[in-house]
Amino acid sequence: MIPSIITVLVVSSVFSFDDFIITRTVSNTSTLGTKLYEGAFEPW
């Protein structure tokens, strides 16, 4: 029972983190494109 609860917590946290990355990527698309062309891309 406990491992299943831990799994649910991990999966939900991963999905919320994915949503955070998606929103950051969508809001920073132009900035990321510019940095990629400049060759100064750094993951955040």
N, CA, C, O and CB atoms as a CASP TS submission, in Angstrom:
PFRMAT TS
TARGET T0000
AUTHOR 0000-0000-0000
METHOD Language model
MODEL 1
PARENT N/A
ATOM      1  N   MET     1       0.830  -1.204   0.000  1.00  0.00           N
ATOM      2  CA  MET     1       0.000   0.000   0.000  1.00  0.00           C
ATOM      3  C   MET     1       0.865   1.253   0.000  1.00  0.00           C
ATOM      4  O   MET     1       0.597   2.189  -0.754  1.00  0.00           O
ATOM      5  CB  MET     1      -0.939   0.006   1.213  1.00  0.00           C
ATOM      6  N   ILE     2       1.892   1.284   0.831  1.00  0.00           N
ATOM      7  CA  ILE     2       2.739   2.476   0.918  1.00  0.00           C
ATOM      8  C   ILE     2       3.481   2.729  -0.404  1.00  0.00           C
ATOM      9  O   ILE     2       3.507   3.873  -0.856  1.00  0.00           O
ATOM     10  CB  ILE     2       3.750   2.326   2.074  1.00  0.00           C
ATOM     11  N   PRO     3       4.082   1.723  -1.041  1.00  0.00           N
ATOM     12  CA  PRO     3       4.766   1.991  -2.315  1.00  0.00           C
ATOM     13  C   PRO     3       3.828   2.577  -3.369  1.00  0.00           C
ATOM     14  O   PRO     3       4.248   3.426  -4.154  1.00  0.00           O
ATOM     15  CB  PRO     3       5.391   0.709  -2.849  1.00  0.00           C
ATOM     16  N   SER     4       2.571   2.143  -3.403  1.00  0.00           N
ATOM     17  CA  SER     4       1.650   2.699  -4.396  1.00  0.00           C
ATOM     18  C   SER     4       1.387   4.174  -4.117  1.00  0.00           C
ATOM     19  O   SER     4       1.272   4.969  -5.050  1.00  0.00           O
ATOM     20  CB  SER     4       0.324   1.915  -4.405  1.00  0.00           C
ATOM     21  N   ILE     5       1.290   4.546  -2.845  1.00  0.00           N
ATOM     22  CA  ILE     5       1.098   5.959  -2.498  1.00  0.00           C
ATOM     23  C   ILE     5       2.320   6.769  -2.935  1.00  0.00           C
ATOM     24  O   ILE     5       2.183   7.861  -3.485  1.00  0.00           O
ATOM     25  CB  ILE     5       0.851   6.126  -0.969  1.00  0.00           C
ATOM     26  N   ILE     6       3.505   6.230  -2.689  1.00  0.00           N
ATOM     27  CA  ILE     6       4.733   6.922  -3.093  1.00  0.00           C
ATOM     28  C   ILE     6       4.767   7.076  -4.615  1.00  0.00           C
ATOM     29  O   ILE     6       5.155   8.126  -5.127  1.00  0.00           O
ATOM     30  CB  ILE     6       5.989   6.152  -2.596  1.00  0.00           C
ATOM     31  N   THR     7       4.360   6.027  -5.337  1.00  0.00           N
ATOM     32  CA  THR     7       4.350   6.091  -6.794  1.00  0.00           C
ATOM     33  C   THR     7       3.405   7.178  -7.278  1.00  0.00           C
ATOM     34  O   THR     7       3.737   7.934  -8.191  1.00  0.00           O
ATOM     35  CB  THR     7       3.950   4.740  -7.389  1.00  0.00           C
ATOM     36  N   VAL     8       2.225   7.258  -6.666  1.00  0.00           N
ATOM     37  CA  VAL     8       1.262   8.287  -7.066  1.00  0.00           C
ATOM     38  C   VAL     8       1.837   9.677  -6.814  1.00  0.00           C
ATOM     39  O   VAL     8       1.678  10.574  -7.643  1.00  0.00           O
ATOM     40  CB  VAL     8      -0.070   8.112  -6.305  1.00  0.00           C
ATOM     41  N   LEU     9       2.497   9.861  -5.683  1.00  0.00           N
ATOM     42  CA  LEU     9       3.098  11.164  -5.386  1.00  0.00           C
ATOM     43  C   LEU     9       4.182  11.512  -6.404  1.00  0.00           C
ATOM     44  O   LEU     9       4.247  12.644  -6.884  1.00  0.00           O
ATOM     45  CB  LEU     9       3.686  11.171  -3.965  1.00  0.00           C
ATOM     46  N   VAL    10       5.025  10.548  -6.728  1.00  0.00           N
ATOM     47  CA  VAL    10       6.107  10.803  -7.684  1.00  0.00           C
ATOM     48  C   VAL    10       5.533  11.151  -9.051  1.00  0.00           C
ATOM     49  O   VAL    10       5.976  12.102  -9.695  1.00  0.00           O
ATOM     50  CB  VAL    10       7.041   9.578  -7.793  1.00  0.00           C
ATOM     51  N   VAL    11       4.535  10.369  -9.495  1.00  0.00           N
ATOM     52  CA  VAL    11       3.960  10.608 -10.823  1.00  0.00           C
ATOM     53  C   VAL    11       3.293  11.981 -10.880  1.00  0.00           C
ATOM     54  O   VAL    11       3.455  12.712 -11.857  1.00  0.00           O
ATOM     55  CB  VAL    11       2.939   9.505 -11.179  1.00  0.00           C
ATOM     56  N   SER    12       2.543  12.332  -9.835  1.00  0.00           N
ATOM     57  CA  SER    12       1.861  13.630  -9.844  1.00  0.00           C
ATOM     58  C   SER    12       2.878  14.768  -9.820  1.00  0.00           C
ATOM     59  O   SER    12       2.680  15.780 -10.491  1.00  0.00           O
ATOM     60  CB  SER    12       0.899  13.747  -8.640  1.00  0.00           C
ATOM     61  N   SER    13       3.961  14.620  -9.059  1.00  0.00           N
ATOM     62  CA  SER    13       4.967  15.678  -9.021  1.00  0.00           C
ATOM     63  C   SER    13       5.674  15.798 -10.369  1.00  0.00           C
ATOM     64  O   SER    13       5.984  16.905 -10.809  1.00  0.00           O
ATOM     65  CB  SER    13       5.989  15.407  -7.904  1.00  0.00           C
ATOM     66  N   VAL    14       5.933  14.662 -11.031  1.00  0.00           N
ATOM     67  CA  VAL    14       6.578  14.703 -12.347  1.00  0.00           C
ATOM     68  C   VAL    14       5.671  15.403 -13.350  1.00  0.00           C
ATOM     69  O   VAL    14       6.138  16.209 -14.154  1.00  0.00           O
ATOM     70  CB  VAL    14       6.922  13.276 -12.838  1.00  0.00           C
ATOM     71  N   PHE    15       4.368  15.097 -13.307  1.00  0.00           N
ATOM     72  CA  PHE    15       3.450  15.724 -14.256  1.00  0.00           C
ATOM     73  C   PHE    15       3.353  17.225 -14.006  1.00  0.00           C
ATOM     74  O   PHE    15       3.319  18.004 -14.958  1.00  0.00           O
ATOM     75  CB  PHE    15       2.058  15.081 -14.162  1.00  0.00           C
ATOM     76  N   SER    16       3.308  17.639 -12.757  1.00  0.00           N
ATOM     77  CA  SER    16       3.242  19.072 -12.471  1.00  0.00           C
ATOM     78  C   SER    16       4.546  19.747 -12.896  1.00  0.00           C
ATOM     79  O   SER    16       4.524  20.882 -13.372  1.00  0.00           O
ATOM     80  CB  SER    16       2.966  19.319 -10.963  1.00  0.00           C
ATOM     81  N   PHE    17       5.673  19.070 -12.732  1.00  0.00           N
ATOM     82  CA  PHE    17       6.954  19.622 -13.176  1.00  0.00           C
ATOM     83  C   PHE    17       6.982  19.744 -14.696  1.00  0.00           C
ATOM     84  O   PHE    17       7.504  20.721 -15.232  1.00  0.00           O
ATOM     85  CB  PHE    17       8.124  18.743 -12.689  1.00  0.00           C
ATOM     86  N   ASP    18       6.409  18.732 -15.405  1.00  0.00           N
ATOM     87  CA  ASP    18       6.325  18.805 -16.858  1.00  0.00           C
ATOM     88  C   ASP    18       5.487  20.005 -17.285  1.00  0.00           C
ATOM     89  O   ASP    18       5.851  20.711 -18.224  1.00  0.00           O
ATOM     90  CB  ASP    18       5.733  17.509 -17.430  1.00  0.00           C
ATOM     91  N   ASP    19       4.365  20.241 -16.601  1.00  0.00           N
ATOM     92  CA  ASP    19       3.542  21.403 -16.928  1.00  0.00           C
ATOM     93  C   ASP    19       4.336  22.687 -16.729  1.00  0.00           C
ATOM     94  O   ASP    19       4.230  23.614 -17.532  1.00  0.00           O
ATOM     95  CB  ASP    19       2.265  21.425 -16.068  1.00  0.00           C
ATOM     96  N   PHE    20       5.128  22.746 -15.669  1.00  0.00           N
ATOM     97  CA  PHE    20       5.953  23.930 -15.414  1.00  0.00           C
ATOM     98  C   PHE    20       6.950  24.150 -16.554  1.00  0.00           C
ATOM     99  O   PHE    20       7.128  25.276 -17.018  1.00  0.00           O
ATOM    100  CB  PHE    20       6.702  23.786 -14.070  1.00  0.00           C
ATOM    101  N   ILE    21       7.601  23.069 -17.005  1.00  0.00           N
ATOM    102  CA  ILE    21       8.568  23.179 -18.097  1.00  0.00           C
ATOM    103  C   ILE    21       7.866  23.621 -19.376  1.00  0.00           C
ATOM    104  O   ILE    21       8.394  24.444 -20.125  1.00  0.00           O
ATOM    105  CB  ILE    21       9.298  21.835 -18.321  1.00  0.00           C
ATOM    106  N   ILE    22       6.665  23.070 -19.628  1.00  0.00           N
ATOM    107  CA  ILE    22       5.943  23.418 -20.853  1.00  0.00           C
ATOM    108  C   ILE    22       5.584  24.900 -20.846  1.00  0.00           C
ATOM    109  O   ILE    22       5.768  25.586 -21.852  1.00  0.00           O
ATOM    110  CB  ILE    22       4.669  22.557 -21.002  1.00  0.00           C
ATOM    111  N   THR    23       5.076  25.396 -19.726  1.00  0.00           N
ATOM    112  CA  THR    23       4.695  26.813 -19.672  1.00  0.00           C
ATOM    113  C   THR    23       5.931  27.697 -19.802  1.00  0.00           C
ATOM    114  O   THR    23       5.877  28.724 -20.478  1.00  0.00           O
ATOM    115  CB  THR    23       3.947  27.130 -18.354  1.00  0.00           C
ATOM    116  N   ARG    24       7.033  27.324 -19.177  1.00  0.00           N
ATOM    117  CA  ARG    24       8.265  28.102 -19.307  1.00  0.00           C
ATOM    118  C   ARG    24       8.744  28.100 -20.763  1.00  0.00           C
ATOM    119  O   ARG    24       9.170  29.133 -21.279  1.00  0.00           O
ATOM    120  CB  ARG    24       9.365  27.536 -18.375  1.00  0.00           C
ATOM    121  N   THR    25       8.672  26.935 -21.423  1.00  0.00           N
ATOM    122  CA  THR    25       9.132  26.850 -22.808  1.00  0.00           C
ATOM    123  C   THR    25       8.255  27.694 -23.718  1.00  0.00           C
ATOM    124  O   THR    25       8.762  28.400 -24.590  1.00  0.00           O
ATOM    125  CB  THR    25       9.141  25.393 -23.286  1.00  0.00           C
ATOM    126  N   VAL    26       6.943  27.627 -23.522  1.00  0.00           N
ATOM    127  CA  VAL    26       6.033  28.390 -24.381  1.00  0.00           C
ATOM    128  C   VAL    26       6.249  29.883 -24.183  1.00  0.00           C
ATOM    129  O   VAL    26       6.227  30.644 -25.150  1.00  0.00           O
ATOM    130  CB  VAL    26       4.564  28.020 -24.088  1.00  0.00           C
ATOM    131  N   SER    27       6.459  30.312 -22.939  1.00  0.00           N
ATOM    132  CA  SER    27       6.616  31.738 -22.672  1.00  0.00           C
ATOM    133  C   SER    27       7.999  32.231 -23.091  1.00  0.00           C
ATOM    134  O   SER    27       8.182  33.432 -23.291  1.00  0.00           O
ATOM    135  CB  SER    27       6.382  32.028 -21.190  1.00  0.00           C
ATOM    136  N   ASN    28       8.974  31.336 -23.227  1.00  0.00           N
ATOM    137  CA  ASN    28      10.345  31.753 -23.542  1.00  0.00           C
ATOM    138  C   ASN    28      10.789  31.278 -24.922  1.00  0.00           C
ATOM    139  O   ASN    28      11.987  31.152 -25.173  1.00  0.00           O
ATOM    140  CB  ASN    28      11.306  31.227 -22.487  1.00  0.00           C
ATOM    141  N   THR    29       9.828  31.008 -25.830  1.00  0.00           N
ATOM    142  CA  THR    29      10.211  30.444 -27.122  1.00  0.00           C
ATOM    143  C   THR    29      11.114  31.397 -27.890  1.00  0.00           C
ATOM    144  O   THR    29      12.153  30.979 -28.402  1.00  0.00           O
ATOM    145  CB  THR    29       8.971  30.118 -27.952  1.00  0.00           C
ATOM    146  N   SER    30      10.740  32.672 -27.979  1.00  0.00           N
ATOM    147  CA  SER    30      11.540  33.621 -28.751  1.00  0.00           C
ATOM    148  C   SER    30      12.908  33.802 -28.110  1.00  0.00           C
ATOM    149  O   SER    30      13.917  33.874 -28.812  1.00  0.00           O
ATOM    150  CB  SER    30      10.818  34.976 -28.865  1.00  0.00           C
ATOM    151  N   THR    31      12.951  33.877 -26.780  1.00  0.00           N
ATOM    152  CA  THR    31      14.230  34.055 -26.100  1.00  0.00           C
ATOM    153  C   THR    31      15.127  32.843 -26.317  1.00  0.00           C
ATOM    154  O   THR    31      16.321  32.989 -26.578  1.00  0.00           O
ATOM    155  CB  THR    31      14.013  34.293 -24.601  1.00  0.00           C
ATOM    156  N   LEU    32      14.550  31.641 -26.208  1.00  0.00           N
ATOM    157  CA  LEU    32      15.348  30.432 -26.401  1.00  0.00           C
ATOM    158  C   LEU    32      15.870  30.369 -27.830  1.00  0.00           C
ATOM    159  O   LEU    32      17.024  30.002 -28.050  1.00  0.00           O
ATOM    160  CB  LEU    32      14.519  29.174 -26.078  1.00  0.00           C
ATOM    161  N   GLY    33      15.028  30.727 -28.811  1.00  0.00           N
ATOM    162  CA  GLY    33      15.472  30.702 -30.200  1.00  0.00           C
ATOM    163  C   GLY    33      16.642  31.651 -30.418  1.00  0.00           C
ATOM    164  O   GLY    33      17.606  31.309 -31.103  1.00  0.00           O
ATOM    165  N   THR    34      16.556  32.841 -29.837  1.00  0.00           N
ATOM    166  CA  THR    34      17.641  33.811 -29.981  1.00  0.00           C
ATOM    167  C   THR    34      18.922  33.290 -29.349  1.00  0.00           C
ATOM    168  O   THR    34      19.999  33.402 -29.935  1.00  0.00           O
ATOM    169  CB  THR    34      17.250  35.150 -29.352  1.00  0.00           C
ATOM    170  N   LYS    35      18.807  32.718 -28.149  1.00  0.00           N
ATOM    171  CA  LYS    35      19.999  32.212 -27.477  1.00  0.00           C
ATOM    172  C   LYS    35      20.592  31.031 -28.235  1.00  0.00           C
ATOM    173  O   LYS    35      21.812  30.877 -28.288  1.00  0.00           O
ATOM    174  CB  LYS    35      19.670  31.805 -26.039  1.00  0.00           C
ATOM    175  N   LEU    36      19.725  30.184 -28.830  1.00  0.00           N
ATOM    176  CA  LEU    36      20.244  29.059 -29.602  1.00  0.00           C
ATOM    177  C   LEU    36      21.028  29.572 -30.810  1.00  0.00           C
ATOM    178  O   LEU    36      22.100  29.049 -31.114  1.00  0.00           O
ATOM    179  CB  LEU    36      19.093  28.131 -30.057  1.00  0.00           C
ATOM    180  N   TYR    37      20.506  30.588 -31.500  1.00  0.00           N
ATOM    181  CA  TYR    37      21.220  31.115 -32.660  1.00  0.00           C
ATOM    182  C   TYR    37      22.522  31.777 -32.237  1.00  0.00           C
ATOM    183  O   TYR    37      23.504  31.748 -32.978  1.00  0.00           O
ATOM    184  CB  TYR    37      20.344  32.113 -33.423  1.00  0.00           C
ATOM    185  N   GLU    38      22.535  32.368 -31.060  1.00  0.00           N
ATOM    186  CA  GLU    38      23.770  32.981 -30.574  1.00  0.00           C
ATOM    187  C   GLU    38      24.758  31.936 -30.060  1.00  0.00           C
ATOM    188  O   GLU    38      25.933  32.244 -29.860  1.00  0.00           O
ATOM    189  CB  GLU    38      23.458  33.984 -29.471  1.00  0.00           C
ATOM    190  N   GLY    39      24.290  30.696 -29.844  1.00  0.00           N
ATOM    191  CA  GLY    39      25.157  29.665 -29.314  1.00  0.00           C
ATOM    192  C   GLY    39      25.374  29.804 -27.826  1.00  0.00           C
ATOM    193  O   GLY    39      26.349  29.274 -27.293  1.00  0.00           O
ATOM    194  N   ALA    40      24.472  30.519 -27.129  1.00  0.00           N
ATOM    195  CA  ALA    40      24.635  30.744 -25.692  1.00  0.00           C
ATOM    196  C   ALA    40      23.472  30.127 -24.929  1.00  0.00           C
ATOM    197  O   ALA    40      23.039  30.664 -23.909  1.00  0.00           O
ATOM    198  CB  ALA    40      24.740  32.252 -25.382  1.00  0.00           C
ATOM    199  N   PHE    41      22.965  28.998 -25.422  1.00  0.00           N
ATOM    200  CA  PHE    41      21.808  28.378 -24.767  1.00  0.00           C
ATOM    201  C   PHE    41      22.241  27.696 -23.479  1.00  0.00           C
ATOM    202  O   PHE    41      23.195  26.918 -23.465  1.00  0.00           O
ATOM    203  CB  PHE    41      21.122  27.360 -25.706  1.00  0.00           C
ATOM    204  N   GLU    42      21.529  27.997 -22.393  1.00  0.00           N
ATOM    205  CA  GLU    42      21.787  27.334 -21.111  1.00  0.00           C
ATOM    206  C   GLU    42      20.477  26.803 -20.558  1.00  0.00           C
ATOM    207  O   GLU    42      19.526  27.573 -20.415  1.00  0.00           O
ATOM    208  CB  GLU    42      22.459  28.307 -20.096  1.00  0.00           C
ATOM    209  N   PRO    43      20.389  25.516 -20.241  1.00  0.00           N
ATOM    210  CA  PRO    43      19.156  24.990 -19.637  1.00  0.00           C
ATOM    211  C   PRO    43      18.902  25.629 -18.288  1.00  0.00           C
ATOM    212  O   PRO    43      19.837  25.928 -17.545  1.00  0.00           O
ATOM    213  CB  PRO    43      19.232  23.466 -19.487  1.00  0.00           C
ATOM    214  N   TRP    44      17.650  25.835 -17.977  1.00  0.00           N
ATOM    215  CA  TRP    44      17.305  26.546 -16.755  1.00  0.00           C
ATOM    216  C   TRP    44      16.884  25.616 -15.652  1.00  0.00           C
ATOM    217  O   TRP    44      16.561  26.067 -14.554  1.00  0.00           O
ATOM    218  CB  TRP    44      16.217  27.531 -17.019  1.00  0.00           C
TER
END
